[in-house]
Every structure is written in C-alpha cells, then in structure tokens.
Amino acid sequence: MTHFAKRYHPTFIIVELVSTAKGLFGFYILLFLLKANSTAGWVIWGRYALLAATAVSVLSIFAKWLFNRYELSNKTILFREGMFVKKQKTVAWDRIHSHRSNTTFIHRWFGLTSLTMETGTSGENAKFEFPVITRGEKDRILSYLEQKQSRDESEDGIKPERTVHFQATKKDLIKASFTSLSFLAIFPLLSAIYFNLADFFSIKESAESAWHYLLDHVWILIVLFLAAMILSILIGYVKTSIKYGNYVISDDQERIYIEKGIGNEVSYSISKDKIQSVRVEQSIVKRIIGLVSIKLISAGSSESEKEEISSLYPFMPKREAYDMLHTILPHYPIKEEMERFPLKVLWLKLLQPYYLTIAAVVGLWIFKMEWIWIAGIVFGVSILLRTLDYWFTSYTRHNQTVQIRKGGWLNETFVTHRNRIQQVTVKHAWLDRKFGVATIMFSNRANPSHESLLFGVSKEEAGTFYEWYHKKSVSG
C-alpha cells in the first residue's frame, strides 16, 4: 500500500476547466454576443466581472491540482487540501459503506474516471471524492477497500461471485422512454427557442403568416406534427439510452452493485447491512403500465444526491422488481395485502383546514376578483387529492418490519426494519381523539433524516406500535 501523498491525474485541470466553461458559457453568450453592441453600464461592468471570475476560476483550478493530494495507508485515507488555508480530512476504511464511480465523456477520452466514497455520517464528512483518477487506481483503491471490509472471503482470498439479477434490454429502454415522457421535452424546447429568438429578431409577423398558411393547409400541419412527434420520440429514446443503457443490477453476499450509462458511465455499490429502508414508487403512468421504481435508502449522503443512482432500475415490471428485491434483500419483503383504514378517516381528512383554498380566495379577492371562481377549482382538487390519498393509504406490521403505502398521484410504499428506526412519535389532536385515531411518525437514518408519517391509525394500534418499537432494545 502506498504511504506517500499523490496528486490527482493532470487531466483534473481539463475536467475542471470544461466544467467551469459550461457554467459560464451562458453569461459569455449574453454579454459578448447578444449584447455585443450594447454600451449599457451593467453590460460593460458585467464583462469585466465575468473576465475576472474566469481568471480566478482558472487560477483556482491550477492551485487545486497543485496542492490537493491524497494518501492511502493501511487504516485510513488522508486528504490534504488548500494553498493558504491547509485542511486535512481522514476517513477510516471501515467507515466507508458505499461508493460510486462516474465516468463522463471527458473522463472517457483520457481513459480516466472519478470515485466517491460515502460514509454513514452527514455534513462535510459524508463523502470523500477522487475527482480524476486512472481506472487502474480506482480498481486498486476498491480492491484494498474490499480486502479491509470483506467478511466472507475464503482463506485463499477468492472474492465472492456476483449474481446478475437484471440487465436492461432494448425493449426496456423503449418502455422507459415512453414512461418517463422524455419525448415530450422537444415541444417546450421549441417554444423556448421561438420566444428567445422573437426577443432579438423580427420573426413574429413571419411566424403568424406561416401559422395562418398552415391552418389553410391542414395536411401540411398534420405532416409537420407527425414529423415532430417522430423526432421527439427518437430524441427521447436516445436520451433514455444514454442515461439508462447498459443498466445492470448484481449482488454478492455482502454488496449490491448498480451500473448504468452509455458515454457517461455511473456505477454504485452499497453494503447490504447499511440499507435503512426500501421505497417503492409508482406514478399514475407507471401504475397503468405495471411498472415500479424501487429505491434504497441508506445513511450518509442525501437522498436527492443518490436519487437516481440507488434505484433498482426505475422502469421495472412490478412482479419482476418484487421478486428481485426479495432475492437481494429478503429482510425487506413487500406485501400486497395491507390493512385499509375505516371510512371515518376519510371524513376526518375532509374536515381538515383547506389552507391553499383560503390563500387562493384571499389572493383572488384582492388582486383579481373576477377570477374568484378559480378558488372553487382549487377546493375541488383539494377534495380529490384527499380522497385519493385515503383510498390508496394502507398499513401493515409484520414480525420485525413495518410497511406503509400512501399517495394518490404518486403512490409510495415504504418498508423498513424495526432495528433501523431511530425515533417514534405518536400524536393526536383534539379532533383526532374524537375520531379515535392518531398519527405515527418515525424516522430512519439518512441525510437529512428520512421521516415517515402515517395519519389515521387507530389509537390502539398507535399504542401497540409504540410498544413494539421499544421492544427492540430488549430483543436486540
């Protein structure tokens, strides 16, 4: 094992320069191209500020490559950062519970990649990054990590074999492109291009005359619409293929591995014993087609950061997804038969204050009295959403696991183990007590803490749940 500090690969400079250029590109277009002939004060000063920001960014990138280093030892990884203000960060090998690799187009050009290691903490110590390293260096780091953390290796050092559970096919990608509705993105894009061009060029009159011509020749309009749809479908398929192509889910005795992407390759690995809970999501479109998205929630980095990476392919057939989950994580069973709440819970939901409707009435009364009827639509939608939420809410508690399902437009099933629950709160307002129900809130370790709320549980079940949770200290 290397015991001396190493810089990142020199291509770090190019990767960071490209990233900076992408962030500043829009400002350069605005100030130096679209406003090329402008003598306005804010444009002139904006150009100076932009050039200064670019110079500072470039110098900062070179300084980072020169002074930021990392050192691998037998027990820890040490990161040294900073030119004037020196900072050191250390992470022990046994604190790392998941890692992900992201290989962008630029990384691929130079045969490089990036590696992010995640711990079970939050804040600045939640993750440690190797932004630009060789693939050989990444393999060496991960090999050493596996040696330190592996508990099931045989005496001769043979690694446990991986079992592939899912590999995306062309049929899966076509289904995903339609389910994600990504093919519809071309229409707002064309609209945005038109309105932006209309601000700088006199195309409004020409566009209107062209539109009147198309209305007089409907067949041309139909052909153009079909051509736009075909083009958008192709763009949606290409976009989906780049993001979800080569999607492979595998596991061994200790870890789950997710790999995906064409061009921009992403890989993710997480220890099974670090998973805090499982969340199954179904939009209305997915519910109709019979697809689900299963996400793994773990401690460490924020959920939004790992939202896409930790999904067990977000467009998988429901039965296939459940079977795979039961194989990979048998301690997180998904049960279809769940307990529905009595009708009185719906009436209680409908009696809750309608804050959005009240805000709509007040706002329209003050600013647009003639549109006050919109408040009625808001009220109707609120009733519909509460009814759907009641209809799709159910709950079950089985042995050591608890499962919640709720949501009308986006249906979510959440499963966690009793030992993974950090805190339980039971509360009931005055009106809840009159209906004999309560609200259960419990949290799982994540960043931020993942909180689950279940409204409408009988007060008897709420008390039983509270006692069931506190038994974990006795049994575990």
Secondary structure by P-SEA (a helix, b strand, c coil): cccbbbbcccaaaaaaaaaaaaaaaaaaaaccccccccccaaaaaaaaaaaaaaaaaaaaaaaaaacccccccccbbbbbbbccbbbbbbbccccccbbbbbbcaaaaaaccbbbbbbccccccccccccccccaaaaaaaaaaaaaacccccccccccbbbbbcccccaaaaaaaaaaaccccaaaaaaaaaaaaaaacccaaaaaaaaaaaaaacaaaaaaaaaaaaaaaaaaaaaaaaaacccccccccccbbbbbbbccbbbbbbbbcccccbbbbbbcaaaaaabbbbbbbbbcccccccccccccccccccaaaaaaaaaaaccccccccbbbbbcaaaaaaaaaccaaaaaaaaaaaacccccccaaaaaaaaaaaaaaaaaaaaccccccccbbbbbccccbbbbbbbccccccbbbbbbcaaaaaaccbbbbbbccccccbbbbbccccaaaaaaaaaaaacccccc
